[in-house]
Amino acid sequence: MAIQRGDAVGSTVGDAGVERLKADSVGLAGVVFMAVATAAPITAMTGNLPIVVGQGNGAGAPAAYVFATLVLTVFSVGYVAMARHITAAGAFYGYISHGLGRVLGMASGLLAVLAYIVFEAAVIGFFAYALRGLVAAQLGVELPWGWYAAAGLLVIAVMAWFDLHLTARVLGVALVLEIAVLGAVALAVLFTGGGPDGIVGEALDPLNAFRGVDGTGTGGAGLGLFFAFCSWVGFESTAMYGEESRDPERVVPRATLISVVGVGLFYVLVSWMIVSGNGARHAVDVAGGLVPGKDGNSLFFDPLGAHLGGWAVTVFRWLVVSGSFACAMAFHQCAARYLYAIGREGFIHRALGRTHPRHGSPHVASLVQSVIAAALVAGFLAAGMDPYTHLYTLLALLGTMAILIVQTLCSFAVVGYFHVLGRHPGTAHWFRTLVAPLVGGVAMAGVVVLLVVNREAAAGAAAGTLLFRLIPFLVIGTFLGGIGLALWMRARRPDRYARMGRIVLADAAERSDDAAPVGA
């Protein structure tokens, strides 16, 4: 099935009766901003880097980010090849349905829905935790964290009602500020020659990616690598905005590569300078909680204050809040588009596939996502749980496990699409669509294993909860439920089964080799 790209917003087409998203809402810069904002550099760095340094790879943390950059770049090669021929709001759902079949496509689609649904609530927990502490410290106002979470969810719900252009602008401003402050401290350390050990060149030794915090064995290396990879979660959202972007067959591939490589180089620079600014041994001690009065945030606050002054630390703390809000808003957009993609194909409920008559936004799916996120937050609040220790940590682990499995399947779907099914032989290439996806898929499967092996350490204090123990079963149950639904549809509703993962833009769907040049 295909959606025609016309001028009337919210129009329906053919016998499919499908309402489409508003076309030409965002360009290359907007898609890049939303993808990178979903990865949330300032949240990823302040939340993950202290763990990579203190419990993972030690002073060799930058090498873990180098390795992750290389693997995700290889993964993106196949992902980009698929994006040049298929544009759909469901992204992974559509890709896997075309490459591995509708059954695995539906299972993967439900896993992706699960991931993005819980990601918004998870990051709202971090947002509420950070904002509550900051307001209490600087303004002396003490409020329960639930008020901050509710305010964040409400603002996101209102903004998501409108077209993507508004969200892209807000995320763009937040992202520029995040990059500016992280870049400022990194460059300050670099141009002043580093900290007590100077510029720690050995931190980039590739072998450090596979060494533990003590620098000799492998203990902790898996945990460090997992959190390094976790810092990119959300970059793949570029494909979700294809229907709303200008010239999607070129915008999506370019935005994906820019996001992966750009974010990777930035993470390497920041992690390298943070380790250098603190000194190799001191950085490990601070991140590991071995220095009285210091915690993971001190890795950033100390060099920032030393090079730029106390005002910069205050600004940084506020940007952590705005960055986490931007990240939650970006995940909301992802979840809404997955719900919309499944809804317009007649699954769960057709109303999810409706678009706003004026703004062209997936307003019904967006509203449903807001209700689900609010219910998740309310559940943790009613249980008396902490917004960071429990809400953020547990839901982030659940979502990360789900999305990494989907990313792994997506790599193999590229091979299936181009080489098993033989689609678009003009695009098929021994490296781009065969070797790179296979290597990327195996590497992503390895990251899933790292998560499973290290999940208790990653959960920290939340590892003793019932939800933590249920995470693997929730992921497996959702995947098997998707397989069951697809098989039932194939037997009882063949017309709906035929639509599964096949609603894509008419002028972008199954593009010919001539219409999608490899070098685009």
N, C-alpha and C positions, 0 to 999 in steps of 0.2 A: 504494500500500500504506500501511497506517496501523498505528500502535502504540496499543493501548488503554492508558489511564492507570488503573491499578488500585492495589490496596494491596500485593499480593505483589511483593516485589523480585525482579527477575530472571525474571519470568514470561514465557512465550511466548504468542503469540496467533495464532489463525486458522491458515490454511494457510501463512502466510508463515514461521512458526516463528521469529519475531524476538524476541530478548531486548532489553529496554529498559533505559535508564539509570534510576537511582533518582530518582523524582519528589520534588518539594518539598524538595530538599536545600539550596537556597540561595534567599535573597530578593533584593530590589533592591540592598541595600547590598553583599551578597556578590558579585553579578554585576558591579557597578561596581568593587569592589575588584580583582577578577580582571582585568577589562579594563584598568584603569589600571595595575595591576601589570605586565601584559604590555607596556604602553607604557613602563614603568619610568622615571618622571620623573628620578630622580637619575642613572641611567645615561645617559639621553637628553641631559640637560643637560651633564653632565661630558664625555660622549663627543662630542656633536654641536655644542654651542654654541661651543667654541673654534675649530672648523673654520668655522662660519658667520661668526664674527667675524674670524678671522685670514686666511681664504682666500676667503670668500664675499662677504657684504654689509657687512663692516666694522662700524663703530659703528651701522649701520642694521639690524643683525641682528634686533632686536625687530619691525621692520616685516615681515620675512620670516615670522615666527611669526604675525603678525596676518593676513597673506595666506593662510597655510596653514590657519589656524583658519576663515576664511571659506569657503575652498574645501571643506574637509572637512565643515563644517556643511551646506553645500549638498548634498554627496554623501550625507550621512546622512539627509537628508529623504526621498529615494527608498528608501534602505536600510530605514528605519523603516517606510515604507508597506508594503514587502514583508513585514517581520517581523510585522506585525499579522495577516497571513493565513496565513503558513507558519512552522512551528516544526520544525526538524530539526537534529540534531547536526552535520550537514555544512555548515550555513550557506550560504556561497557556492556550494557544490556543488549544494545543493537549489534555491537561488534561480535560478541560471543555468540549471539543467535545466528549471525551470518557465517561465522567461522567454524563453530563446533556444534551447531544445531539448536533448535528451539528449546529442547529440554534443558540443556545446560545453560542456555541463554536465560530462561525464566528463573532457574535456580540462582544464577549469578545476579540477575536483576533484583531479586528479593534480598540477597545478601548486601548488595550495594545500597538498597533502600534502607535496610537495617543500619548500615554503617553511617550514612549521612544523617539519618533521623537522630541517632544518639549523639553524633558529633556536636550538633548544635547545643543540646542540653549540657554536654560535657564542658564545652568551652564557656558557656554561660556560667557554669560553676566556677571556673577559674576567674572569669570576669568579676563575679560577685565577691569572691575571696579577695582578689587584688584591690577592688574598689573599696570594700569595707575597711580593710586595713589601712589604706591610704587616707580615706576620709577621717578615720579615727585618729591617725597620727598627725595629720596636718590641720584638720578643722576641729578636732575634739568631739566629733559627733559619733555616737554609737548607735547603730541600727542593726537589726537582724539581717543576715545575708539574703534572706528570701525577698526582701524589698528591692534590693539591687538586682537580683535575678529577674524579678517580675518587671522592673522598669526596662531592663535590657531586652527581654522578650517582647514587650509591648512596642518598643521603638522599631525593632526588627520587623515585626508583623506589619506595622503601618508602612514602613519603607518598601517592603516586598510587594505591597499592593500595586505599586506603580511600576512603570516599565524599567528595564534593566539599566537605562542610562543614568538614573538617579543613584542607584546602588553603586554603579561603576565610579561615579564621581566621588562619592563618600569614601569608598574603599581606596581610590587612588590617592586622596589626601592623606588618609591614615597610613598607607603604605609608604609614601614619600617621607613622612615624618619618622616612621620606624627605621627605614634605611638610613636616613640622615643621621640619626643619633647613634646607631650601631656603627655606621661607617666612620663617624667622627672620632669615636674612641679608638677604633682600629687604626685609623690613619695617624692619630695622635701618638699611639704607641709605636707605630712603624717609623715615623719621622723623628722620634726622639730616641731611637735606638733600643727600645724595649725596656724591660724592668731589671731586676737584680742580676739576671742571667743574660741580659741583652736579648737579641732576637734568637729564639730557640729553634735553630734550623733543623735539628734532629726530630722535632715534633712532626715533620712532614715525611719522615722515613716510612715508605709504604708498608714495611713489615709491622709497624706499630698498630696497624689496623687489626692485626691478629694476635696482639699481645695484651695481657691483662694490665691492671693498674700498677702492678709492681715492675712492669717492664721486662719481665723475664719469662713468665709462663703465659698460659692462655686464659687463666681464671679471670672472669669479668669481661673478656674481649667480646663474647657473644652479646652480653647485655649492652655494651657500648655500641656495637654495630647496629643492634636493633634500634636503639634510641637515635642513632644517626640517621638511619633510614626513615624512622618515624617523623623526622623533622620535615620531610617532603610531603607528607600525606595531604592531599588536596590538589597537587599540581595537575593531576589528570583531569580536573574539572574543565579544562579548556574545551574539550570536545562537547561538553553539555551546552555550551553557548553557541554552537555552530549555527543553529537555526536562527538565532537572533543577531548573528554577526554579519558584517559585510564581506562578501567574497569568501565564504567559509572554507572552500577547498584550499585556500592559501593562508587564511588567518589562523585556522586551528593548528595546522602543522607548525607554522612559524611560532605561534604563541607557546606551543608545547615545548619546543626546543629552547626557546628563550627562557621560559620559566625554569626548566630543569637545569640547564647549564648556568644560567644567571644566578639562580638561587644557590646552586652548588658552589660556584666560585666565591660567592659572598659568604657562605657558611665557612668555607675553608679559611678565608681571610680573617673573619671575625674570631673563629675559634683559635687560630694560630696566634693572633695578636693578644687575645685574652690570656692564653697560657703564657706568652712572652711577657705581657705586662705585669703578671703576678709573680713570674718566676716558676720554673717547672715544678720543683718540689713543693713550693708554697701553694701553688694552684691546686695540687692534688690534696694537700692537707685542708685547705679551705673548703673545697668541694666535698670532701669526705667528712666534714664536721669536726675536724681535729683541732681547729683553732678556736679558742674561747671567744665568744661574742661574734663569731663570723658564721655565715651560712652560704648557700650556693649563690645568692644574689650578690654577695660581697665580691665574687669574681668579676662582676661588672662594675659595681659601685666604687670599689677601691681605685682601679685605674681611671675610671671616668672622673671621679672627684680629684684625683691627683693631677690629671692633665687638663681638665676643663673647669673644675671648680664645683662647689656644692650645688649651685643652681642647675647644673647639668644632671646631677643625680635626681633632683626633684622632677625635672622634665622627663627623664628616663622612666621614672616610676609611673608618671601619668600616661606615658606612651605605652607602657605595658598594659594598662587598662584599656586605652583606645584600640590597641592592636588586638587584644583578645576579643573586644566587641566586634571589630571588623572581621575577625576570623569566624565568629559565631554567625554573623550575618551572611558571610560567604557560604558557610555550610548550610544555612537555611535555604539559600538559593539552589544549591545542589540537590538537597532533599526534595524540594518542591518540584524540581524538573524531573527527578526520577519518578515521583508519584504521578506527575502529569503524564510522563511517557507511558507508564503502565496503565493509567486510567483511560487514556484515549484509545487504547487497544481493547478496552472492554473488560479489564481485570480489576479486581477489588471493587471499584465503582466507577461508572462512566463519568460521573460528575467531576472526578479528579482531572479529566481531560479537557475541561472547559477553560477558556481564556477570557480575560476581561474585555468587554466590547470596545473600550476606549484605549486602555493602556497595553493590551495584548499580553499581559502577564498571566501566569498560571495561578490566578487568584484563589481558586477553590483549593488546589493542592497546597498552596502556600498557607492558607488558613488552617487546613488540616494539620500541616506540619507544626504550626504554632501551637495548636491545641495539644498535640502529642508531646512537644518539648516542654510545655507548661505542666503537663501531667507527670512527666518524668521528674522535673524539678520538684514538684509538689510532693511526690512520693519520697524522695530523699529528705525533703524538709520535714515531712510528717514523721519520718523514722528517726529524726534527730541526728542525721549524719552531717559530716563536714563537707562544705562545697568543694574543697580541693582534695582532701585525703580520700573521700569516697566518691562524690558525684563526678568530679573531673577524671580521677584516676581510673575508676572502674568502667565508666562509659567510654573513655578514650581507648582503653584496652580492648573492649568489646568491638568498637568500631574499627580499630586498627587491624585486629585479627580478621574481621570480615572483609575489609577492603583489600588487604594484602592477598587473600585467597582469590579475589576477583581479578586483581592485577595479574596474578600468575596465570589464570585461565585465559586472560586477554592476550597474553604473549603467545600461547599455544593456538589461540583462535586465528592469529595472523598467519601462522604456518598452515592451518587448515584451510583458510580462505584462499590463499594464493597458490598453495602447492598441492593440497589434497583435493580440493574442489576445482582447482585450476582456473580460478577467476582472474581476469585481467593479466594475461601472460606478459603484456607489455610493461607492466609495473613489477612483476615478480623478478626477484633478484637473489642470487645465492647468499649474499650477506644481509641486505636490508630486510628481506621478508622470510629468510630461513635461518641463517646462523645467528643473527642478532636477536630475533625473538626467542629462539631456543635457549641461547645463553641467558637472556634476560629472564625467561620463564624459570629456568633452573635456579638462577640467583634469587629471584623473588620467592621461590619455594623454600630456599635456604633461609631467607629472612623469616618466613612463617615458622620454620622449625626453631629459629632463634627465639622468637616470641613465645612459643609453647614451652621451650626449655627454661626460659628466664622469666616466665610470667609472674611467678611468686615474688621474685626480687623487684620486678617492675611495679607490682601492685603495692609494695611496701606495707604500711600499716593496714591497708584494706584487704590484704590477702586472707584474713580470717573470716571474711563475710560470706554469706550464702551466695550473693550475686557473683562474687569472684569464682566460686566453685561451679557456678552454673554457666559461666561464659562459654566454655567449649561446647556445651550442650545446646546453648542458644544458637550458636553459629551453625553447628551440624544440623540441628533441627530445622532451622530456616532453609538451609540448602536442600535438605531432603524434602521439606515441604514444597519447595519450588519444583523439584523433580516430580513429585506426586501430582501437583496441580497441572503441570504440563502434560503428563501422561493421561490424566483424566480428560483434559481438554482435547487431546488427540483422539481419544476414544469416543467422547460424548459430544464435543463441540468442535468439529473439524474446521468450521468456518472461522471461529475465533482463534483456533490453534494456528491457522494459516497466517493470521495477522501478527503473530507473536514476534516481536523484535523487528518487524518489517515496515513500520510506519516511519518514513524518513522524508526529507525534502526531495521533491521531484527533481529540481535542478541540481541537486547534490547527491542524490541516491544513485548508487551503482554507476558512478561517472565512468565514462570510457577512458581508455589510456590516453587518448589525445586530449581529453578535457581536463585531465589531471596529470600534468607533466611531473615527472619524478623530481625535477629540480625546483618545483614551485615553492 
